[in-house]
């Protein structure tokens, strides 16, 4: 049975620190460093799903990783965790949908000592949920609940990796046009459903910002261009635009 979540992935600064131009070692707080895949569930030797794309760390942290002398500060907007989606396209045209939360995380003492990084430093880190379903709102809500559990003073009622394992392994992909799927993350109940196959493509995002940014003429042109994408049938002839 297909599942809606394929992987939970953690990206950030790896054990081998390199700048974006390939120079090894720590070169200060103003330098951007190459992100790495730090952890994932299911683990790499699992056969439940194909492995996440190798370019995922660069895609979720496209500017690279920065080091900081301080972490989260409620009075500094630049330190607030950022939530955003990305969409990857594989060689065969298959789409991979990723929800991300980037935040500042303390640098481990081992890495700080090995590379002479000042004590109590922080670095960019990103946790991601990977799916084949364009359920953007669900992916974001789920990831935010997991993020809250990670940093909640009370923690979770279950070990965090057990929560993640249950999420990835048991939540089924909803059948189009059928009943919604309900699942829980600790004390939070979430749901997901898919529209019928003969309906419009399933994209659960708001188009309000787009409508607000375009005038009527450009909005009609955009809608027309979207309608012309893909395969259309006229009588018995397939036409590819």
N, C-alpha and C positions, 0 to 999 in steps of 0.2 A: 504494500500500500504506500502510495506517495505521501510524503510529509511536507508540511509547509515551510519548516525551517531545516536548512541543510547543515549549517555550521554556525558556531559562535567562535569568533576569531579575535585575538588580542594582538595589536601591532604597536611597535614603539622602537626604542633604542635597543639594539641587540648586544650580545656580549662582545662582538667585534665592532668597535665604533669607527665609522668612516664618514668623511664629509661627502657632500653630493658630488664633488669632483674626484673622489677616490682617495683623498689623503687620510691616512690612518691616525687614530688618536684624537684626543680632546684639544680643540683649538679655540676655546672660549665660548662665552654665552651668545655672541652675535652670529655664530656660524650655524648653517643648516647641515644636518646629518642625515644619512641614509636610514630610512625606517626598515624594520625587519618584522617577520612574523614570529611572535614570541610564544604563543600558545593557541590551541584550537581544540574544539570538541565537535564531532568525534575526533579522536587522535589520528595522526597520519596513517597508521597501519590498519585503520578501520575500512571496511568495504561497503558500508551502508550507502555512501555517496561518493562521487568523484571528489578529488582533493580541491580545495579552493584555488582560484587562479594564482599563479606565482607572482603576478604583478599587483596583487591585492594590496600589499603594504604601501606601495607607491601611489596607488589610486586613492586610498583612504586618507593618506597624509601626503598630498601632492607637493606641498612646499618643503617637505622634509621635517625633521625633528629639531626643535630648539631646546636648549637648556635654559633654566631660569634660576634665579637666586631665591625666589619665593613661590609659594603655591597659591591655592585658592584664597581670594580676598573678596568678601561680599561687597566691598566698596570700590572694587576695580573690575569694570566690565570685561576687560581683556582676559581675566583669569577664569571667567565663568565657563563651565563645560558647554561645548557646542554640539548640537544635534543636527545631522544632515544626511540626505540620501545620496547614493550614487548608483548608476546603472552601467554594467559592463556588457559588452557584446563579444561573444566568442566567434571563432572563425566560421562556424556554420550558421551564424546569425542568432543563435540562442542568447536570450537576455538573462543576466544575473542581477538580482536586485539586492542592494546592500544598504542597511541602515547603520549609521555610525554615531558614536558619541566620543568626541575628543576632549581630553582634559589634561591637567598637569598632575603628574604622579611623582612621588619621591624617587630619586635615583637610589638604587640598592647600594649598600655600603661596599660590597665586593667590587662593583663596577667603579664606584667613586674612588676607591683605593687603588684599583688597578690602573686607572687613567689619570690619577691626580686631579680629580674633579673636586671643587670645594665641597665641604661637608654640608649636609642639609640642602642640597640642590634638588631641582625638579626638572622633569623632561616631559615632552608631549607623549601621550599614549592614547590609543584609540581602541575601543571595543566595538565589534561589528556583528550584526546578524545577517546571514546570507540566505537568500531564498530564490526560488524560481518563480515565485508568484509576485505580481506587482501590487502587493498589499502594503503600500507605503505607510499608511496610518497605523496598521496593526504592527508592522515591524518596529516603527518608532515607539509606540506605546509599550510593546513587549520589552524592548531594549532599555527603555527608561525605567521600567519596573526592576529589571535585573541590575541596572546601575544603582538604583536606590538601595537594593538589597546589599550590594557590594560595600556601600559606604554608610549603611545604617548603623547607628550605635548599638541597636539591639540585635543586629544581624538577622538571619533567617531562621525559621523554625526547623529547617532541614539544612544539611550541608549544601553550600552553594553549588558545587559541581553536581550534586544529585538533582537539584532543581533544574540546572541546565541540561543534564542528561535526559530527564523526563520530558523537558520541553522539545528537544531536538528529536527524540526517538519516538514520541507517542502522539504528537498533535498532527492529525491527518490533514491533507489538503482537502478542502471542502469540495463536494460534488457540485458542479454548476447548476444553479437553479433549485438546489435542494436545501434542507435545513442547515442552519448555521452550526458551526463547531464551537463549543465552549471549552475553555481550559483555564486553569488557575495558576498564578505565580504567587506563592505564599498565600496572602489573604486577598489578592486582587483577582477578580474574575474578568476574563477577556473573551472576545468572540470574533469569529471570522466567517464570512460567507462569500460565495462567488455567484455572479449573475448568470442567467442562462447563456448557453453557447451561441444562440442566435441573436443575442443582444449586442450592445456596444462593447468594445474592449474594456476589460476590467482594470480601472485605474482609480483607486480610492484617494485621490488628492483633489484639493480645491482649485478650481480654475479662476477664482475670483481675482487673484493678483494679476493674472494674464489679461483678463477682461478690463481691469482698471488701467492697465498700461497701454492698451491698444485702442485706437479709435474704431468706429464701426467698419470703415472700409478695410483697414488692415486686419481686423478680426475676421471678416468674411474671407479675405484672401488666405489667412492662416487656416481657417476651417476647411476651405476648398482644397488647399495643399494637403491637409491631413487625409481628406477623403480620397484623394487621388493616389495615396501611397498604398502599396500592397497589390494584391491580385483581384481583378474584377472579371466577372463572367458576363459575356454578351452572347446570347443564344448558347452555343456550345464551344465558344472560343475563349481561351484564357489570354488575357492581355496583362502584361507586366509593365507597370509604370515606374 
